[in-house]
Amino acid sequence: MAREFTRVGVVGLGTMGAGIVEVFARNGVDVTAVEISDAALERGRVTLTGSTDRAVAKGKLVEAERDALLARVDFRVGLDALHDVDLVIEAVPEHLDLKQRIFAELDRVCKPEAILATNTSSLSVTEISVATTRPNQVIGIHFFNPAPVMKLVEVVRTVVTSADVVADVEALCERLGKVDVTISDRAGFIANALLFGYLNHAVGMFEARYATREDIDAAMKLGCGLPMGPLALMDLIGLDTAYEILDTMYRRGGRDRRHAPAPLLKQMVTAGLLGRKSGRGFYTYERPGSPKVVPDEYTPLAADAALADGARAIAKVGVVGSGTMATGIIEVFAKAGYEVISVTRGAEKSAKVCEAVKTSLNKGVVRGKLSETDRDDALGRITWSATLEHLADVDLVVEAVIEELSVKKALFASLDEICKPGVVLATTTSSLPVIDVAMATQRPADVVGLHFFNPAPIMPLVEIVQTIRTSAETSATARAVCAKLGKTGVVCGDRSGFIVNALLFPYLNDAVKMLEASYSTADDIDYAMKLGCGYPMGPFELLDVVGLDVSLAIQRELYLELREPGFAPAPLLEHLVTAGYLGRKSGRGFRDHTRR
Ligand SMILES: NC(=O)c1ccc[n+]([C@@H]2O[C@H](COP(=O)([O-])OP(=O)(O)OC[C@H]3O[C@@H](n4cnc5c(N)ncnc54)[C@H](O)[C@@H]3O)[C@@H](O)[C@H]2O)c1
């Protein structure tokens, strides 16, 4: 017969524990909430009441429900209070010895049939379980932060966890309104194994001053639709917890260098900069525990001030190319009030691009996003040409031709001959070094990368890629142009993958490796990232949309440039590409799209 869970215990009321108490109490389960001291207990109580008060203020909970919820929680100091609970969830700091000590004590205090669960993110549940005399009743129940909001729970079974314990915990998750994925005991389980390499890489980018914290976070939010950027997420997780998770994953997960905690993390933890909970981490918060970011000495000047910073005046823009990106970029500039000269390789191509721009603008009118006058004005600002010489007096050229270095270099050499002095020359390349293109001209200081995302009229992000030769004036001009286009321009160095692709594709590649290792299924991995981390798509859904061939090419570039062994393309990805399974476009990738 399935177990009844009428009273559960939660040990440790920090970032996770307080949220876990709320999840149970909200669902009608009585909770004994335990801390180490009166002060810590009080902090846990304040976190819980703060969270439930916010839920009332947002209309998600009525006052009577909140009062009933709080009445279900019995706050206590010391583990002895847990003698009558049916299940305990431990959420103390991520240290194996501490958890083992607590489990030995729980084993002594709790009734024999009680299930003992850990919320560990990276430690071995098996190693924790052997501190008790009932390892078959020890299990991992890994909630996600914030626990009341995130739908996913990873249920971690060890080789000795009893099947009935797993089944009862799965049923409990369902009762709590959560979606569970049940997996075996491996460092980082599904979500953290895929997440933490990415988070650590983002910290490394920040530490190397490759881009600012605001730009790294904006890039991942706007470029990938993530609910928060990696550095803001580190602050939410807690830098001490993140450090311990990375350190454990490094040691347990095959010493992958990408999990060796970035040195800056250790320094920040030592300095007491733990993220939101301490009021300061990568960002500064209104007060400890507050989600509200306040300006500090690293906050960039308001956009207007940056624009005044030596930007050149741009009125006339040339766009070279006739593909998807060029078409979108022409539309974006024309709509923003720039005079645009489109240059293609022939009248036929120009006619096609013109048609595509018209169709897209008309869609805007149908959807009520653009007036007919604005559409006509935008079209009136575009001149169609097949002659590069027509770019002699433009102020900015945006190149969006085929992704081949020799073609781009030849084009830039021609532009160098044709264009007036002072023009800004931009390439939209997503994978080639901008410096190679810049050095095809005699004016590398005027060359910059403007990496738009597809579809350009919709995606709000542009990566502004500065080479080691790009002048401050050119960069300021690029930022001013992005602002006028209504886009968020993020500035980064000239490294493979810039910000977004460098952080995104290794994570996708890791998901393929996880599937290849048969640790979990594509469906469960997709669920884990969507429901545990709030990603708009799971990695396999995204790979099928982007195209496996495109993803493999990007991953290869990253691997070749950075020589990071962990970036080596997953053999399964290579095999699928070889087999012609390229994703949606070919009807089959990780999933079969012909039958849907
Ligand atoms: N932070 C996250 O985003 C996140 C997400 C999922 C899982 N986890 C895991 O949850 C666990 C807790 O992490 P956290 O971020 O909530 O840590 P935290 O530092 O915010 O909270 C830990 C709490 O445990 C209490 N504590 C310490 N020793 C104790 C003891 N002997 N008895 C009772 N209470 C004790 C501390 O007073 C503190 O309130 C870790 O295993 C972590 O890996 C964290």
The ligand as an SDF file (V2000), in Angstrom:
LIG
                    3D

 44 48  0  0  0  0  0  0  0  0999 V2000
   20.2040   27.4730   -4.3300 N   0  0  0  0  0  0  0  0  0  0  0  0
   19.6670   26.7720   -5.3150 C   0  0  0  0  0  0  0  0  0  0  0  0
   19.3110   27.3360   -6.3560 O   0  0  0  0  0  0  0  0  0  0  0  0
   19.4490   25.2790   -5.1520 C   0  0  0  0  0  0  0  0  0  0  0  0
   18.5770   24.6210   -6.0340 C   0  0  0  0  0  0  0  0  0  0  0  0
   18.3130   23.2660   -5.8400 C   0  0  0  0  0  0  0  0  0  0  0  0
   18.9520   22.5730   -4.8190 C   0  0  0  0  0  0  0  0  0  0  0  0
   19.8340   23.2330   -3.9900 N   0  0  0  0  0  0  0  0  0  0  0  0
   20.4550   22.4530   -2.9070 C   0  0  0  0  0  0  0  0  0  0  0  0
   19.7210   22.7030   -1.7360 O   0  0  0  0  0  0  0  0  0  0  0  0
   20.5670   22.6010   -0.5950 C   0  0  0  0  0  0  0  0  0  0  0  0
   20.4790   23.9050    0.2100 C   0  0  0  0  0  0  0  0  0  0  0  0
   20.9660   24.9790   -0.5800 O   0  0  0  0  0  0  0  0  0  0  0  0
   20.5170   26.4860   -0.3160 P   0  0  0  0  0  0  0  0  0  0  0  0
   20.9250   27.2590   -1.5050 O   0  0  0  0  0  0  0  0  0  0  0  0
   19.1300   26.5250    0.1580 O   0  0  0  0  0  0  0  0  0  0  0  0
   21.5100   26.8620    0.9020 O   0  0  0  0  0  0  0  0  0  0  0  0
   21.4060   28.0760    1.9370 P   0  0  0  0  0  0  0  0  0  0  0  0
   22.7910   28.3870    2.3520 O   0  0  0  0  0  0  0  0  0  0  0  0
   20.5780   29.1740    1.3710 O   0  0  0  0  0  0  0  0  0  0  0  0
   20.5670   27.4540    3.1690 O   0  0  0  0  0  0  0  0  0  0  0  0
   21.0360   26.4050    3.9760 C   0  0  0  0  0  0  0  0  0  0  0  0
   20.3170   26.4670    5.3210 C   0  0  0  0  0  0  0  0  0  0  0  0
   20.6580   25.3220    6.0810 O   0  0  0  0  0  0  0  0  0  0  0  0
   20.7790   25.7010    7.4550 C   0  0  0  0  0  0  0  0  0  0  0  0
   21.5730   24.7190    8.1670 N   0  0  0  0  0  0  0  0  0  0  0  0
   22.9170   24.5480    8.1640 C   0  0  0  0  0  0  0  0  0  0  0  0
   23.2550   23.5360    8.9800 N   0  0  0  0  0  0  0  0  0  0  0  0
   22.1050   23.0290    9.5050 C   0  0  0  0  0  0  0  0  0  0  0  0
   21.7990   21.9940   10.4360 C   0  0  0  0  0  0  0  0  0  0  0  0
   22.7660   21.2630   10.9600 N   0  0  0  0  0  0  0  0  0  0  0  0
   20.5080   21.7830   10.7610 N   0  0  0  0  0  0  0  0  0  0  0  0
   19.5370   22.5230   10.2330 C   0  0  0  0  0  0  0  0  0  0  0  0
   19.7590   23.5450    9.3540 N   0  0  0  0  0  0  0  0  0  0  0  0
   21.0370   23.7840    9.0000 C   0  0  0  0  0  0  0  0  0  0  0  0
   21.4240   27.0830    7.3690 C   0  0  0  0  0  0  0  0  0  0  0  0
   21.1620   27.8100    8.5560 O   0  0  0  0  0  0  0  0  0  0  0  0
   20.7080   27.6900    6.1450 C   0  0  0  0  0  0  0  0  0  0  0  0
   19.5440   28.3880    6.5060 O   0  0  0  0  0  0  0  0  0  0  0  0
   21.9670   22.3230   -1.1170 C   0  0  0  0  0  0  0  0  0  0  0  0
   22.1860   20.9450   -1.0870 O   0  0  0  0  0  0  0  0  0  0  0  0
   21.8760   22.8150   -2.5670 C   0  0  0  0  0  0  0  0  0  0  0  0
   22.7870   22.1890   -3.4110 O   0  0  0  0  0  0  0  0  0  0  0  0
   20.0670   24.5690   -4.1370 C   0  0  0  0  0  0  0  0  0  0  0  0
  1  2  1  0
  2  3  2  0
  2  4  1  0
  4  5  1  0
  4 44  2  0
  5  6  2  0
  6  7  1  0
  7  8  2  0
  8  9  1  0
  8 44  1  0
  9 10  1  0
  9 42  1  0
 10 11  1  0
 11 12  1  0
 11 40  1  0
 12 13  1  0
 13 14  1  0
 14 15  2  0
 14 16  1  0
 14 17  1  0
 17 18  1  0
 18 19  2  0
 18 20  1  0
 18 21  1  0
 21 22  1  0
 22 23  1  0
 23 24  1  0
 23 38  1  0
 24 25  1  0
 25 26  1  0
 25 36  1  0
 26 27  1  0
 26 35  1  0
 27 28  2  0
 28 29  1  0
 29 30  1  0
 29 35  2  0
 30 31  1  0
 30 32  2  0
 32 33  1  0
 33 34  2  0
 34 35  1  0
 36 37  1  0
 36 38  1  0
 38 39  1  0
 40 41  1  0
 40 42  1  0
 42 43  1  0
M  CHG  2   8   1  16  -1
M  END
$$$$
